[in-house]
Structures are given as structure tokens and as C-alpha cells.
Amino acid sequence: MKIENFKEKLVSLCDKEYHAQPRELTANQLHCAVSKLVMEELSPVWDKSRTAHDKARKASYLSMEFLVGRAIYNNLLCLGILDSTAEELKALGVDISEFEEVEDAALGNGGLGRLAACFLDSAAALDLPLDGYGIRYKYGLFKQGIKDGFQTETADDWQRYGDPWSVRREQETVVIHFADGDVNAVPYDYPVIGYGTENVGTLRLWQAETDDEFDFDLFNRSKFTEAGEKKRAAEDISRVLYPNDETEAGKILRLKQEYFFSAAAVADLIRKHKAIFGTMENFADYNCIQMNDTHPVIALPEFIRVVMRDEGWKFDKAFEAAKKVFNYTNHTIMQEALEKWDSRLIERIVPEVYSVMIMLNEAFESEMHRRNVPQDKRAVMRLIKNGTVHMANIAVFGSSYVNGVAAIHTELLKTTVLKDWYELYPERFQNKTNGITQRRWLALCNRELSALITELLGDDSWVTDLDKLSGLKKYADDESVLRRFIDIKHAKKQQLADFIKKSEGIEIDPKSVYDIQIKRLHEYKRQLLNAFSILYLYYEIKDGNLRDFTPTTFIFGAKSAPGYYRAKGIIKFINEVAKLVNSDPDTKDLLRVVFVSNYRVSYAEKLVAAADISEQISTAGTEASGTGNMKFMLNGAVTLGTLDGANVEIAEEAGAENEYIFGATVEELEKIMPDYVPRDITESDPKIKRVVSALIDGTVSDGGSGVFRELYFALMEGASWHVPDHYYLLGDLDSYVKAKLAVNRDYSNELAFAKKCWLNICSAGKFSSDRTIAEYAKDIWHIGKV
Ligand SMILES: *Cc1c(COP(=O)(O)O)cnc(C)c1O
């Protein structure tokens, strides 16, 4: 897209809205002005795409979370006007980097939400008719601060300065019925700009509202309060994103959120379809719905409910249609994370949907009877059992296809959590290894490396065809190219150092190795193992056992769910380890530990481009895929990781000799865990004992909170229905430290190490979400170009 007379238009817009020149505006005002101008220019193109999507066979991506991050730079990039806009702004006396102040839209917790955002970007670029449906949370994921080493949380009021990339389409409001009253779902549409195409997808986020005009009886306070309370309760539904913390609190509200956006999406799709085709008979020919995890699974019985009521369809016919329309992506094999709802709760909140769930369960029973499935298997697969609704079982029973998100994860689904389902319906199961969009995660976040790649390949077609990167392999032994890569990496490390100085007030040395672990804080992701390994190295250096250690900066970034006590304790521990090693004269020039605050998409963009080492150290079998691992690889870092999730495929693509793989495998853990006694390890290895004991022997202090003791006991004795050291930290520590030392040793051979990094870039093609989306389009959605 080209915007004619950009400067004149912007000047007049700024004058009209703010009575000021562009350079006199705050960053946020200017952001609103530029975004508004672009949105106006985009409007006709977007309208055309929306109409085209409505008429085509299309897919809808239903997700509780869309972690889109900062929109402005990416939208300009995808429109092909990032550089020209920078120049136009410069001519007006404004530096485009001012938009660094614009806050992220953090409408997601982590990987699952970011995946949804990458998918929309890829579908738009591939010219595919895919649109997203979710919730317009007033407050996104909390903002994290660090005080005395502990995490603090504040509300993320991300719309405070406006939300210029959205369009409110009030006329398309849907009324959602709950047993305790109606709520309006008002759509806000966000354009998803397809790089290099005219295709603009739509992310439709629903906001909960009530009809404004309730009776204000100013003299009757109780009436006023009642109306106000009702309004507030309705608006609560889209007030805040849940920070997935498995607690009981807010269960009802969470269920309401799930039904709210799922039912709104179903109503929206049906209304649009009927407006064009006048019938529901061919709905499944034109629509498919992808359920991102179980959160939107309630859409399935909702669809059946609506067509039975409005079209007079019998259950069987409605169910057959639903099975054609719906598909389900599983994101975890951890039992505790599979959604289950108390039947009475669902019945109380949405009784008619619950009736359909019972019909589904009856259909399940007769199907099992027909197929002679033994009772013990039925007991596992039943949709409703012991007063509990199992959302994953509804999803598998009611879908065309079920997919896992990496090869190893899909295999584990088939052999563990969904084993009985797989035996029953093997044709439903597919793998779709996750991916990331190279627009944001290379073209935007690493313009220096992008320029080098474009120069070497002769054009920038890799931006829409990432397999082209394999054409860089021939430079793997070209010293001058590797030197240029090293210089770029150094520049990105310097930029990150500057940003960390500015935002955290901490100095780091860009000449040191950057070893980075960034992801949500969770015990299975094992940030505590990383911290232990740093303490281990610290003692080795102090004891004089480690010479020739290349100075390393260990960077952590992670938010913990506010109610996740042990995860918060791990943040405190990392910060205490940082205090210890950063201030010790014996080690402070060799080890530096930094916990960066408020990790988010825009921070990730800076971190992945600057990393030498990507830490992907989850217990084998626990991380379904991971996508952070792919971002690092694409920017030329080596993976220090376990054979888990997509790490397996990363090592396959780049060659295991270019990664640092350690730790017990899934198969090994199966044999080890039944008899695993962590105390045997601490008793036989004094170095490990010393490191783990730091939690309780006064080496570091948890400020009297007792949380380090709790961590220690979870490792040594077991806690909350888990066996001791459930995630096998102590078992993997030795091989992890060895691998860490191996990377450190290899790093000192600059060119050999750069070659490994380079080969990672060359091999990253598979991990484009363009590849993932092309597979969904072909194997699951059966959709083609718009
Ligand atoms: C990519 C990304 C994630 C997912 O990271 P994993 O390492 O795969 O868990 C989480 N949060 C943000 C902000 C991201 O950009």
C-alpha cells in the first residue's frame, strides 16, 4: 500500500485532532494519529477482504487469547511502508522510534496466545480466509514489577491512550443469554494485514456491555445500586484476562468468559452465513472452526443448541453438522491443565447448553455401545462423569480433527492422555508442529540480520517463503559472512544492553555470552534448574575448579501467575542468586545474572535477536511445543535444551551437533520416575547437595517468607500431590551443567560457534507459521486462497 501525500494528511489530522504539529505531540498521541491515518487508507482494502472472506469457504480461529503485542511497527512492515513512514516522520521532525513507548496489547498469557497471533499473520500473508475470535479484555496480562526480588503486579490498562487499530462495529452486536441475565457482546475488529498481499484478515474481539439506559432513579439509591451492580457484573466478563493460575477463584467468571465469546462467534458466523446464503443447510460447506485448546469448546454444544432451536434441526442432524465444522488443538498433556467443569455450575449458568452436553453424552454412550467399546474405556472417555464435564472429551468426540502441536507431543497424546480416543478414531489425529511468523520475529525484530540475508539471497522472498533460508548454507564456512553475522549479533547485544540499562538500571557487557531463558514462570519449564546451574558454576569458579570460563550474562524474563506461590518463590530465588554472584569480587566479572521485569512481546523481540544461547530446558514430555525456541533459532542462537516439544525437531533440522542437548528423555523418565529418590543424588554428589541446600542454609534469603523452604521440600519430600522433585531437576542437573560448560568452551572459538548459529538460521524454514498454517489449510480446514 502507498499513502499519497502522507505528510500533508498527517499534519492536517494532527491539527484537527490536537491543534498541534506532529512533533509537538506525545508519543501516544502521534501513535493515534498515524494509526488513524493508516486505518483510513486501509479501510476500502479491508472491506473488500471482509466481503471476500464472508463468501468463501473460510476458517475461524477461536481463542481465549491473542497475544498480539505492539501493532504499529508490524502493521507498517506488513503494508510495506515501514521505511517510507520513518522517512516521512523524520521530515516532520519525529523519530519513529518514539513508538517504542506505545504499550503492547497483552491479551494473552504466553505461547498459546502468541501462537494465535502468529497464525492470523501467516494466514493473511498466505492469502487465506482465516479470521480470529476472542475477547477484548479491558485489562490484559498484569504488568510485572520487581520489588526486593519479589514479583509485584499492577493492572494493565492498555487502552488508556486509545486503541486506534480497532473499529467498533456496534451494529453487529450479539446478545448473549445467561441464566442470570443478558449481556451484549459488542465486536471490535482489528485488521490483520497480509504481508505483500491485498488480503486483510479480521481479529474480532468481543466486549461485554449492557444496554446503557437503565432506569436512573436518583432518589432511590437502592435501585440505582442494583442497576449499577448489574451493569458492572455484565462488564466484568471482559474486564480482565485470567493469568492461568489453576486456582478456584473466579471459576464462574471464567466459564462466563468462555461462553461469552464462543457463543458470540457462533452467532456471528451463523448470521453472516444466512445473510449470504439464506439457509443453514450448507453451513458446513463454508465454515470450519478451530478451537485453540479447550477454552472455546463450549462453542460446539452452543452451535447445536442454536440450530436445533432456530432451524428446528433434530439433534442428530445438528451434531453431524457440528462434527464437520469443529476441530480441536490440544496444547498440553498435563492432567491438571485439562479443563473440567462442575456440571452443576454449567447447568446454573447456561442450562440450555448443559442440556445439549447431556445429549452429546448420550450420543457418546450409544456410539460406544454400537462399537462394543469395553466399559473401562468408556469410563475414561465419557463426556460427563461424576458430576464433571470433561471439555477435551467433548472436543474429541465432536470434532473432525484433533491435533497436537509438535511431533513428540502428538505421539504422547496418542499413547497417553487421548490413547483410548486414538484407538477409536485414529483418522482424526494429526500433528501440526507450531511455528512463528518471520515477519515479526526476524524481518521486524532484526533488521540488520534481515538485510544481510536479503543481500546474500539476492532478494527478500524469504519474508514469505522461509525455506529460502536453506540457500544460506553455502556461507557456513565463509569467514567474511560469519564475521558480518558476528558483528550483527554484537550490535543486537549492544542494543539489548542499552535497553536493559534504561529499563532495569542494570549494566551488562555485550562482549559476554548472552544466555537467555524467557517464558512464563512454571515449575515444568525449570527456571529453578537454570538458577541451580548458575550457583553450581559460581561455586566451581570460587573453588578454582573452573578456569578459562568465558564471561556469561544469564538473562531471565518471566511472569508468574499471581497465585502461583512456588513460581513466585523461584523469581525471588533467581534474584537472590543474582545478588550473590553479581556482587562477589571472585565472580562478578565472569557471571552476571539479570532478571528483566515485565517480559512481553516487545521485550522478546529485543531478547531473541541478541541471544547466543536459547534455554529450552523443560522436563522431557512436558512442553507441548514451545515457540520461543523457534524465535531464538531464527535469529541465530544455539539451543541448550532437552529432547522436548519442538526442540526435537529443531535438533533434527539443524543437526544435533549444532545444539546442546542434555537430560533424560521421555522413555528414560518413564523408567526412572517410579523409583526416583532425589535424596540419593544429593547424598552421593556433594556439589549438587551444596547447590540445593542454598535454599535452606542461609546462603540466600527469601526475606522471611518461607518460600525457599517450601521449594526445598517440594524437591526433597514432595508437595501438593506431586512426588519429590516431580520435574526431575536434580536428576538432570549434572548433564545440564556439563552441556552448559560445553557451550561455554565452544563459544571461545568464535568462528566455529558462529557457524553453528548460522546453521540454525539456515535450518529454521520449517518453523515458519506459514508452513503450519498451510498444513492446517490443506489437511484440516480444506480452504484455499481468497
Ligand atoms: C513466544 C512467547 C512466549 C512463548 O514462549 P515459550 O518459550 O515457547 O514458552 C511467551 N510469551 C511471549 C511474550 C512470547 O513472545
The ligand as an SDF file (V2000), in Angstrom:
LIG
                    3D

 15 15  0  0  0  0  0  0  0  0999 V2000
    6.9090  -16.6060   22.2280 C   0  0  0  0  0  0  0  0  0  0  0  0
    6.4190  -16.0770   23.5170 C   0  0  0  0  0  0  0  0  0  0  0  0
    6.0500  -16.9560   24.5380 C   0  0  0  0  0  0  0  0  0  0  0  0
    6.1830  -18.4570   24.4160 C   0  0  0  0  0  0  0  0  0  0  0  0
    7.4660  -18.8250   24.8520 O   0  0  0  0  0  0  0  0  0  0  0  0
    7.8440  -20.3460   25.1770 P   0  0  0  0  0  0  0  0  0  0  0  0
    9.3060  -20.3050   25.4300 O   0  0  0  0  0  0  0  0  0  0  0  0
    7.5020  -21.1490   23.9660 O   0  0  0  0  0  0  0  0  0  0  0  0
    7.0580  -20.7450   26.3750 O   0  0  0  0  0  0  0  0  0  0  0  0
    5.5970  -16.4280   25.7390 C   0  0  0  0  0  0  0  0  0  0  0  0
    5.5000  -15.0900   25.9240 N   0  0  0  0  0  0  0  0  0  0  0  0
    5.8680  -14.2220   24.9680 C   0  0  0  0  0  0  0  0  0  0  0  0
    5.7620  -12.7610   25.2390 C   0  0  0  0  0  0  0  0  0  0  0  0
    6.3300  -14.6710   23.7290 C   0  0  0  0  0  0  0  0  0  0  0  0
    6.6730  -13.7920   22.7800 O   0  0  0  0  0  0  0  0  0  0  0  0
  1  2  1  0
  2  3  1  0
  2 14  2  0
  3  4  1  0
  3 10  2  0
  4  5  1  0
  5  6  1  0
  6  7  2  0
  6  8  1  0
  6  9  1  0
 10 11  1  0
 11 12  2  0
 12 13  1  0
 12 14  1  0
 14 15  1  0
M  END
$$$$
